[in-house]
Amino acid sequence: MSTAIASTDSYFGPWIIPSRAQNIIMNHYAHSRGMVVDAVIPEPLFSNELGTTRWSKRSKNLTAVILCSIHQLPQGDQAIEDFVADMRDVEMHFVLENLSGKGEEFLRAMIDEAASFQQ
């Protein structure tokens, strides 16, 4: 069992949050819930597919991932399908929205919520 925080590009949704600040926010969230962070995953700049997080899930046996927001989730059709397939058994936490859950239905609901906000 392993918990990771994943920092992404600074620009997502309505926010601009530098990676260092994302890490502070997510670490505080984990600490306040008694979670131990085992890995920090830096996603590449300008990437919104969470490919490094998906790869780390397999290599580090992740059971929980903390993100700052649902707006960091993948948005392209194929990226969504790949992400959901790889991460459906991982507990996902979204700090700014104070949401957490697990499973394909939960992930798709979060992706849909982020997409509806952007319209």
Backbone as CSV, one residue per row, in Angstrom:
resi,resn,N_x,N_y,N_z,CA_x,CA_y,CA_z,C_x,C_y,C_z
1,MET,0.840,-1.180,0.000,0.000,0.000,0.000,0.878,1.234,0.000
2,SER,0.548,2.157,-0.891,1.379,3.331,-1.055,0.503,4.518,-1.445
3,THR,0.815,5.681,-0.888,0.091,6.907,-1.190,1.048,7.885,-1.861
4,ALA,0.562,8.546,-2.904,1.387,9.520,-3.622,0.637,10.830,-3.787
5,ILE,1.413,11.905,-3.862,0.872,13.187,-4.292,1.423,13.425,-5.693
6,ALA,0.608,14.014,-6.557,1.020,14.274,-7.938,0.851,15.750,-8.241
7,SER,1.960,16.397,-8.566,1.890,17.808,-8.947,1.950,17.906,-10.467
8,THR,1.169,18.819,-11.004,1.057,18.972,-12.449,1.505,20.372,-12.855
9,ASP,1.246,20.705,-14.102,1.523,22.045,-14.595,0.822,23.067,-13.705
10,SER,1.361,24.247,-13.601,0.812,25.283,-12.724,-0.574,25.756,-13.143
11,TYR,-0.893,25.665,-14.425,-2.162,26.158,-14.954,-3.156,25.009,-15.066
12,PHE,-4.225,25.064,-14.277,-5.298,24.078,-14.397,-6.588,24.696,-13.885
13,GLY,-7.672,24.407,-14.602,-8.964,24.974,-14.228,-8.850,26.482,-14.083
14,PRO,-9.453,27.037,-13.042,-9.404,28.489,-12.836,-8.169,28.954,-12.067
15,TRP,-7.256,28.051,-11.749,-6.133,28.388,-10.877,-4.788,28.381,-11.582
16,ILE,-3.867,29.099,-10.958,-2.453,29.020,-11.293,-1.752,28.739,-9.965
17,ILE,-1.339,27.489,-9.782,-0.712,27.068,-8.532,0.618,26.395,-8.869
18,PRO,1.731,27.024,-8.528,3.038,26.420,-8.813,3.181,25.047,-8.151
19,SER,4.033,24.215,-8.727,4.213,22.842,-8.231,4.572,22.802,-6.753
20,ARG,5.451,23.681,-6.332,5.845,23.685,-4.917,4.639,23.954,-4.013
21,ALA,3.791,24.888,-4.412,2.585,25.184,-3.628,1.615,24.001,-3.675
22,GLN,1.506,23.346,-4.831,0.662,22.150,-4.927,1.125,21.103,-3.913
23,ASN,2.439,20.901,-3.840,2.983,19.917,-2.901,2.663,20.286,-1.454
24,ILE,2.758,21.560,-1.115,2.441,22.007,0.242,0.967,21.738,0.550
25,ILE,0.094,22.093,-0.376,-1.351,21.896,-0.203,-1.676,20.413,-0.009
26,MET,-1.111,19.571,-0.882,-1.422,18.137,-0.819,-0.816,17.480,0.416
27,ASN,0.392,17.881,0.809,1.000,17.329,2.023,0.208,17.721,3.264
28,HIS,-0.281,18.957,3.299,-1.108,19.381,4.438,-2.394,18.548,4.491
29,TYR,-3.014,18.343,3.354,-4.222,17.526,3.273,-3.949,16.130,3.815
30,ALA,-2.875,15.509,3.347,-2.530,14.155,3.788,-2.275,14.123,5.294
31,HIS,-1.486,15.064,5.773,-1.153,15.104,7.206,-2.413,15.284,8.060
32,SER,-3.321,16.157,7.621,-4.530,16.423,8.414,-5.479,15.224,8.450
33,ARG,-5.293,14.273,7.546,-6.118,13.054,7.517,-5.366,11.816,7.967
34,GLY,-4.178,12.024,8.478,-3.395,10.906,8.988,-2.830,10.000,7.913
35,MET,-2.711,10.518,6.710,-2.172,9.738,5.598,-0.659,9.952,5.526
36,VAL,0.059,8.902,5.182,1.506,8.989,5.007,1.801,8.996,3.513
37,VAL,2.479,10.042,3.053,2.832,10.158,1.643,4.127,9.392,1.402
38,ASP,4.053,8.409,0.514,5.204,7.563,0.203,5.929,8.005,-1.061
39,ALA,5.269,8.774,-1.920,5.877,9.163,-3.185,5.360,10.526,-3.625
40,VAL,6.237,11.274,-4.276,5.880,12.546,-4.890,6.087,12.368,-6.393
41,ILE,5.033,12.609,-7.155,5.074,12.386,-8.600,4.996,13.735,-9.315
42,PRO,6.091,14.153,-9.922,6.043,15.394,-10.713,5.655,15.081,-12.157
43,GLU,4.517,15.549,-12.575,4.095,15.383,-13.964,4.832,16.403,-14.833
44,PRO,5.108,16.078,-16.096,5.797,17.030,-16.984,4.969,18.299,-17.218
45,LEU,5.661,19.401,-17.466,4.978,20.646,-17.805,4.164,20.466,-19.072
46,PHE,3.044,21.145,-19.148,2.157,21.150,-20.310,1.533,19.791,-20.611
47,SER,1.589,18.882,-19.665,0.970,17.573,-19.858,-0.280,17.501,-18.994
48,ASN,-1.353,16.997,-19.557,-2.582,16.858,-18.772,-3.132,15.434,-18.852
49,GLU,-2.238,14.463,-19.056,-2.694,13.084,-19.170,-2.364,12.236,-17.944
50,LEU,-1.616,12.771,-17.007,-1.199,12.056,-15.792,-0.510,10.735,-16.121
51,GLY,0.282,10.733,-17.170,0.991,9.528,-17.599,2.009,9.051,-16.577
52,THR,2.713,9.966,-15.955,3.697,9.581,-14.932,2.994,8.983,-13.717
53,THR,1.851,9.513,-13.378,1.069,8.970,-12.257,0.587,7.565,-12.596
54,ARG,0.117,7.369,-13.819,-0.332,6.037,-14.243,0.827,5.045,-14.211
55,TRP,1.989,5.454,-14.695,3.173,4.587,-14.672,3.588,4.286,-13.231
56,SER,3.541,5.300,-12.365,3.928,5.117,-10.966,2.976,4.199,-10.228
57,LYS,1.712,4.195,-10.638,0.737,3.297,-10.011,1.202,1.857,-10.137
58,ARG,1.669,1.508,-11.304,2.138,0.140,-11.531,3.479,-0.114,-10.849
59,SER,4.410,0.810,-10.974,5.760,0.571,-10.453,5.861,0.714,-8.941
60,LYS,4.994,1.525,-8.335,5.058,1.757,-6.889,3.881,1.145,-6.136
61,ASN,3.022,0.416,-6.851,1.856,-0.220,-6.240,1.003,0.787,-5.459
62,LEU,0.644,1.884,-6.113,-0.126,2.937,-5.455,-1.543,2.479,-5.133
63,THR,-1.977,2.824,-3.942,-3.353,2.555,-3.552,-4.142,3.851,-3.373
64,ALA,-3.438,4.995,-3.261,-4.093,6.294,-3.123,-3.249,7.362,-3.805
65,VAL,-3.932,8.303,-4.470,-3.273,9.427,-5.123,-4.002,10.695,-4.706
66,ILE,-3.231,11.713,-4.372,-3.787,13.006,-3.991,-3.432,14.014,-5.070
67,LEU,-4.454,14.719,-5.574,-4.279,15.814,-6.530,-4.879,17.072,-5.917
68,CYS,-4.433,18.233,-6.363,-5.024,19.476,-5.866,-6.475,19.626,-6.306
69,SER,-6.779,19.227,-7.539,-8.103,19.514,-8.080,-8.534,18.511,-9.144
70,ILE,-9.837,18.423,-9.332,-10.388,17.608,-10.417,-9.983,18.173,-11.777
71,HIS,-9.605,19.447,-11.810,-9.226,20.080,-13.070,-7.867,19.610,-13.577
72,GLN,-7.185,18.795,-12.801,-5.917,18.216,-13.235,-6.111,16.866,-13.923
73,LEU,-7.327,16.375,-13.945,-7.619,15.089,-14.586,-7.518,15.205,-16.102
74,PRO,-7.227,14.096,-16.780,-7.125,14.123,-18.244,-8.429,14.597,-18.890
75,GLN,-8.294,15.179,-20.095,-9.469,15.709,-20.770,-9.711,15.117,-22.155
76,GLY,-8.697,14.637,-22.826,-8.884,14.029,-24.149,-9.520,12.657,-24.026
77,ASP,-10.300,12.263,-25.022,-11.044,11.003,-24.965,-10.153,9.791,-24.678
78,GLN,-9.078,9.631,-25.434,-8.205,8.472,-25.226,-7.478,8.561,-23.890
79,ALA,-7.058,9.758,-23.517,-6.383,9.945,-22.227,-7.316,9.595,-21.069
80,ILE,-8.577,9.953,-21.192,-9.570,9.617,-20.159,-9.719,8.106,-20.052
81,GLU,-9.887,7.440,-21.191,-10.068,5.984,-21.177,-8.859,5.283,-20.565
82,ASP,-7.661,5.703,-20.940,-6.439,5.105,-20.394,-6.336,5.347,-18.894
83,PHE,-6.636,6.574,-18.477,-6.549,6.926,-17.062,-7.538,6.108,-16.236
84,VAL,-8.774,6.048,-16.679,-9.800,5.305,-15.939,-9.436,3.821,-15.857
85,ALA,-8.974,3.258,-16.954,-8.597,1.839,-16.966,-7.470,1.552,-15.976
86,ASP,-6.500,2.447,-15.916,-5.350,2.228,-15.033,-5.625,2.565,-13.571
87,MET,-6.491,3.528,-13.317,-6.616,4.070,-11.957,-7.933,3.737,-11.250
88,ARG,-8.771,2.907,-11.828,-10.084,2.649,-11.216,-10.012,1.969,-9.853
89,ASP,-8.908,1.299,-9.549,-8.779,0.648,-8.247,-7.939,1.456,-7.252
90,VAL,-7.681,2.726,-7.582,-6.901,3.607,-6.718,-7.835,4.625,-6.074
91,GLU,-7.671,4.856,-4.781,-8.449,5.881,-4.089,-7.897,7.243,-4.483
92,MET,-8.765,8.100,-5.045,-8.353,9.417,-5.509,-8.876,10.487,-4.562
93,HIS,-8.016,11.460,-4.267,-8.364,12.590,-3.397,-8.139,13.882,-4.166
94,PHE,-9.124,14.790,-4.097,-9.035,16.090,-4.749,-9.192,17.150,-3.657
95,VAL,-8.089,17.797,-3.327,-8.015,18.646,-2.144,-8.928,19.862,-2.232
96,LEU,-8.833,20.654,-3.289,-9.581,21.910,-3.353,-11.092,21.703,-3.364
97,GLU,-11.534,20.580,-3.913,-12.976,20.276,-3.922,-13.395,19.453,-2.702
98,ASN,-12.421,19.006,-1.911,-12.662,18.170,-0.735,-13.484,16.928,-1.109
99,LEU,-13.040,16.254,-2.179,-13.713,15.054,-2.664,-12.731,13.896,-2.701
100,SER,-13.221,12.721,-2.403,-12.397,11.525,-2.545,-13.301,10.341,-2.853
101,GLY,-12.732,9.369,-3.534,-13.485,8.186,-3.877,-12.644,7.244,-4.704
102,LYS,-13.299,6.196,-5.162,-12.587,5.142,-5.867,-13.533,4.515,-6.881
103,GLY,-12.988,4.063,-7.988,-13.784,3.332,-8.964,-14.036,4.105,-10.239
104,GLU,-14.426,3.357,-11.251,-14.658,3.937,-12.570,-15.767,4.984,-12.546
105,GLU,-16.848,4.693,-11.866,-17.976,5.628,-11.818,-17.567,6.952,-11.170
106,PHE,-16.824,6.867,-10.068,-16.359,8.078,-9.382,-15.438,8.885,-10.298
107,LEU,-14.463,8.229,-10.935,-13.528,8.945,-11.798,-14.243,9.631,-12.959
108,ARG,-15.176,8.930,-13.575,-15.909,9.526,-14.697,-16.765,10.711,-14.232
109,ALA,-17.336,10.620,-13.053,-18.125,11.731,-12.516,-17.235,12.953,-12.272
110,MET,-16.023,12.738,-11.775,-15.103,13.849,-11.524,-14.632,14.480,-12.840
111,ILE,-14.358,13.642,-13.825,-13.947,14.138,-15.143,-15.077,14.931,-15.783
112,ASP,-16.304,14.429,-15.675,-17.470,15.145,-16.216,-17.683,16.462,-15.506
113,GLU,-17.499,16.488,-14.198,-17.649,17.723,-13.424,-16.643,18.767,-13.883
114,ALA,-15.396,18.360,-14.058,-14.353,19.289,-14.516,-14.680,19.806,-15.916
115,ALA,-15.141,18.917,-16.800,-15.461,19.314,-18.174,-16.638,20.289,-18.202
116,SER,-17.650,20.056,-17.377,-18.808,20.959,-17.369,-18.431,22.333,-16.841
117,PHE,-17.490,22.391,-15.914,-17.036,23.673,-15.379,-16.329,24.483,-16.463
118,GLN,-15.581,23.808,-17.319,-14.821,24.514,-18.349,-15.698,25.059,-19.460
119,GLN,-16.935,24.579,-19.551,-17.844,25.116,-20.565,-18.572,26.302,-19.992
